[in-house]
Amino acid sequence: MTNRQSGTAGKLHYGWIVAGVTFAALLVSAGIRSLPGVLMLPLEEEFGWDRSGISAAVSINLVLYGLMGPFAAASMERFGVRRMMVTALSLLGAGLALSTATTALWQLNVLWGVVVGLGTSVMANVLGVTVANRWFVRRKGLVVGILTASAATGQLLFLPLLAALSVQAGWRAAVWTAVAGIALMIPVVARWVRNHPADIGVPPYGSDDLVEPAPFVGNLFLRPLSVLRSAMRSGTFWLLAGSFFICGFSTNGLIGTHLIPACGDFGIAEVTAAGLLAFMGVFDLIGTTLSGWLSDRFDSRWLLFWYYGLRGLSLLFLPTALDSGYIQLTLFSVFYGLDWIATVPPTVKLTADKFGPAQAGIVFGWIVAFHQLGAAVAAFEAGLLREWFGSYDVAFMTAGYVCMLAALLSVRIRRTTQVRPARGASA
């Protein structure tokens, strides 16, 4: 067996290089998605905008981030991963740079909501799933876990820095720092990312057989809708989409957007609150990577049951932690952090098992759309509840209870028995 045939012996398989560059690009995108939580209080102070108005811009961003995911997956098939990544990063850079001149709330809605939302829709979980499916046969769950964990690592690296810059030099300095990160990332992606193993004449990692990419068939806009129509006939799709709606409702829409403002209500400084999120990110990096490893070995339905159940308990504890001090908040950060997005690898596994590798990327894109709809609802709803009740307690408790519902939905998913394809069959 030659190195060219196996793609795994001898020198480093090129799939790991593509995965590494993708991890870095997703990491930068995660830092950008963390900005609203850092900038909410400075924007409120400078312009006098209320929290629900700022949250509406975040909600628009999250909705587009999710709804465009299936079309982003189809565009990667049609135009290639590298071209779509470069386009998305360029769009992000332009949207962020223009946002520094914002003076009205409608401008924030257009730039942060629409432009940045469209850019981040490509730099999302569907990108990691596409890269993992194309470049890996073995270690696929682990790769999905690592690429998903880049969101946590982005918080780890960027949140304290961006929060400190926002406090010391103003929120525009934090935004320009993010623009600089994008500018550095674009040439790296253009140089090192390849669309498919066949482009360089090697099989996917863990396979002995060269696989030619399937030609894109159908209309770029109609194919995702056709796949959705087919998937909607399956009860498994609705269970996965419903539980992932709750996943978004209880993570980036709620904690990612509102934890820093919630800490501010208790006199906790922005930089300290950002440090808590970064600390949470350390444990999410561990938890999500471990979840990818576990999803290769255990029943993903029961993994989701435990992930959602434990997340619900941690959110029910959060109001007490905020009122009790740093030790309790640190405990929350560890417990919740291990579970932040650990749900992604088993959800990807269940999607691929049910719908097959040919449609898994687009179907998962639609499931992510439900995730982001949940996040958008939470981002706006939490800001509104904060204005009504003067605290985030009701928002946090509601999210905790709906996570218990997601745990029950997960075990209702039917087990799918995959038939192993014949040797040499196209992926």
N, C-alpha and C positions, 0 to 999 in steps of 0.2 A: 504494500500500500504506500503510495507516494504522498508527500506533503500536499501536493496539489489535489489529490483525490480525497484525502480525509479532511483537509482544512483544519486539523487539530494537532497534528504532530509537528515536531520541530519548532519553527519560529512561531511567534505570536500570530494567531488567526486575526485577519483584518476586521472581523466582526467586533472584536473587543475595542479596536481603535474607533470604529464608528459609534459603538456604544459609549465610549469615553467622551467623545466630542458631543454626542447627543446629551449626555449627562450634564456637561458644562453648559450647553445652550439652555437646557431646561432649568438649570440652577439659576442662570441670569434671569430667565423669564419668571421664576418663582420669586426672585428678589423684587421684580417689578410688581408682581401681584400682591406683594406684602406692603407696598407703599400706601394704599388707602388707610390702613390702620395707623400708620405713622403720621399721615398728613391730616387726618380728620380734625384733630384739635387745633393745629395751626391754621387751617382753612377757616374753621369756625371763628377763631379769634380775629383773623385779618379781615375777613369779608362780612362777618356777622351772619353767615348762612347757618340755618338750623341743621341739626344732626340728621333728621329724616331726609332733608334735601340733598345733603352730601351722600347719604346712603342710597338714594335713588340712582345717582351716577354709578355707584358701585354695582347696584342691581342690574343696570343696563349692561355693564361690562360682563357680569357673570352669566347673564342670559345669552349674550352673543358668544361668549367663550364656550358655552355648552351647545347651543343650537347649531353653530357652524362646525362643530367637531366632525359629524358624519361627512359633510361636504369637504372638510379639510382632508379626511382620510381618502375620499375619492380623488381629490386633487393630487395627493401624493402618488396615487396609482397612475394618474394621467400625466402629470408633469415631472414626477420624481421628488424624492425626499429632499435632496439638497436644494433644488430651486425653491421649493416651498419654504424651507427653513430660512433661506436668505431673504426671501420676500417678506416673511413674517417679521423677522428681526428688523428689517428696514422700516416696516410700517410701525413697529413699536418705537423705534428711535425717533421717527418723525412725530408721532403722537405725543411722546413725552416732551420733546423739545418745544413743540408749540404750546403745550400746557403751561409752561412757565410764564406765558403772557396772558394767562386766564384772568379775567376780571369779572365775569358773570357766570352764574350757575349753569346757564344753558351751554356755555362754552365747555364747562367741565363735563356736562353730559355728552357732548359731541366727541370731545377728545378722549376723556377717560372711558366713557361708556361705549362709544362706537369704534373709534380708531384703535385704541389699545385693546378693546374687546375682540376685534377682528384679528389683530396680531397674535394675541395670546391663544386664540382658538386653534392655531396650528401648533404652537408650543405648549401642547397639552398632553394628557395621558395617551391620546390616540397616536401621537408621534412615537412614544416609547413602545406601545404595542406593535406598531408597524415595523419598527426597527427590530424588535425581538422576534417577530414572526418571520421576517425576511432573512435574518442573519444567524438565527440559532434554532437548532433542533433539540440539542441537549442544553440544560441550564436555562431554559426559556423562562421558567417561573422566577428564578433568581434574578435574571436580567430585568424582567418587568419590575420586580421588587426594588432593585437598585435604581432604575430610571424613575420610578415613582417616588422613591425616597429623595430624589434631587429637590423636590419641593421643600422638604424639611431642611435640607442642607442649604438651600437658598435663603431660608429664614435665618439659619444659624450664622451665615456669613454676612448677610446684608442688613438684617433688622437693627442690630445694635449700632452699626455704622450709620445707617440712614437716620435713625432716631437721634443720634448724637449730632449729626450734621444739621438736622432740622432744628434742634434746640440751639446750637451754637452759631450756625451760619445762615439759618433760614431754610424753609422747605424747598425753595428753588435749588439750593445747593445739593440737596438730597436727590432731586430729580435729575440734575445734570450729571451727578455721579452714576446714576443708572444708565443714562444715555451713553456715557463713556464706556461702561461695561458692554453695552450692545455693540458699540463701534469696534471694540477689540474682538468680539465674538464673530462678527460677520466674515472676515477673511479666514478665520480658522475653519468655519463650517465650509466655506467655498473650497478650501484646499484639501480637507481631509475626509469629508463625508462622501460616500458613494451610495448610489441608490439601491443596488442589489448585488449579491455575491457574483452573479454572472457577469457584472461589469468588469471584474478583474479576474474572471475565470477560475473561481474557487467555489466549492460547495458550501452550504451553510455549516456553521460550527456543529460538530457531532454527527455529520452525515458523510457518506462516501460518494454521493451522487451529485453531479452538477444539475442545477435546477434553473431552467430558463424562466424569466418572469412572464406571467400570463399577460397577454395584451389587454389593455383597458377596453371594455365592451360597454356600449350604451352611452347615454347622455350624462354629462358631468353633474347636472342638477337633478335629473330624473332617477338616476341609479340609486342614490341614497334613499329616495322616497320609495322606490320599488322594494329595496331591501327592508325598509321599515314596515311596509305593508305586509310583507311576508312574515317578518318577525312578530308582528302584532297578533298573529294567529296563535302564538305559543304562550301558554301560561307562564312558562319559565321567564320569558322576556319581561312580562309585567311584574313578576316577583323581583327580578333583578333590578328593573327600572325603579320600582317602588322603594326598595331598600336603599338604592343608590341616591334617590331623591332625599331620603332621610339622612344619608351620609353627608351630602352637601349641606343640608339644613343644619347639621350639628358640627360642621368643621369650618371650612374657609368662609362660609357666609356668616357664621356667628362668631366663633372664636377668632378667626383670622382678621375679621373686620372690627369687632367690638371689644376684644379683651383689653386692648390698651386704653380706650375711652372708659371702660368699666373700672379699670385700675385707677384712672384719674379721678373717678367719683369718690375713691377712698384715699385720695391724697398720695397715691403712688406715682412717682415721676415717670415720664414717658420712656426715658432711657432704661429705667429699672424694669418697667413693664415689657419693653422690647426684649430685654435680657431674659425675662421669663419665657417669652415665645421662642427665643433662640435656644434656651435650655430645653424647652419642649421639643425643638427640632432635632437636637442631639438624640433624644430617645426615640423620636419617630424614625430617624435614619436607621437605628438599630431594629426597631419593631417592624418596619416595612420590609427591610431586607430579610429579616428572619421570616416574615410572613411569606415572602416569595419562595424561600427554601421549604417552608412547611407545605405550601400549596402544591409543590411537586410530589409530596409524600402522603398527605392526609386528605380526608374528605373536606372539600372547600365549604360545603354547606355548614358544617359544624364549626369551622373556623370563623365564618361570618357570625354565627350565633354568639360565640364568645366575644368577638370583637365589638359587636353592637351592644351587647349586654353590659360589658365592662365600661364602654364609653358612656352609656346612659348613667351608670352609677357615678362616674367621675363628674358628669355635668350636674347631677343632683347635689353633689358635694360642693360645687364651685361657689354658690352664694355664701356658704359657711366659711370657705377658705378665704374669700375676699374680705370678710369681716373679722377674720381671726389673726391674720398676720403672714409674714413671709414664710414661716415654716410650713404652714398648711398650703400656701400657694405653691411652694416648691414641690410638695407631695402631689398636688394636683398636676403640676407640669410634668412630673415623671410618669404618673399613672396614665394621664390623658395622652401624653406625647407618644408612649409606646403604641398607642392605638389610633393615632390621628388619621393616617391613610393606609393602615394595614389592610383595610378592606379591598384595596384595588387588586392585588395579585389573585386572591381567590375568586373575585368577580370576573376577572379576565379569563381565568381557567374555566369557570362554569360557562362563560359565553362561548369560548372556543370549543368546549366539549359538546355544547348543544347545537351550535350553528356552523361549526366547521371552520377551518383556517381561511377558506376563500372569502367568507363573509364576516369573519370575526371582527376585523378592524372597523367596518362600517356599523355593524350592530353594536359594538362596544361604544362607538361614537355616539349613537343614539342614547345608550344607557348613560353615558357621561352628560348628555344634554339634560336628562332628568336630574342628574347630580347637581348641575349648575342652576337649574330652575329652583331646586331646593335651596341652594346657596343664595340665590337672588331673593327668594322669599324671606329667608332668615335675615339677610343683610338689611332689608327694608323694615321687616316686622320688628326686629330687635330695636332699631332706632326709634320706631313709632311707640313701642311699649315703654322704652326708656322715657320718652316725653310724657306719656300718659301717667305712668306710675312713679317716675322719679328714680327708678333703679332698673337694673337688668335682671332682677331675680326671676320674674315671670318668664322672660325669654329663655333663661338658662334651664329652669325647671321644665318648661314645655319641651325643650330639646331632649332633656334626659328621658322623659317618658316616651317620646316618639322613637327614641333609640331602642327601647324595650320592644316596641312594635316591630321594628326592623329585624330584631333578633328572631322573633316568631315567624316573620315572613321568610327568613333565610332557610329555616328547616322545612318549609313547605315546598322548596324547590325539588323537583324530581331528579334522582340520580340518572345520569346519562352514561351508557356504556359505549365507549368509542371502539370502532372497528379499526384495527391497525392496517394502514394501507400497504399494498404489496411493495416489495423492495423496488426502488427505482421510480415509484410513482411521483408525479409532480406534486409539490407542496400546495 
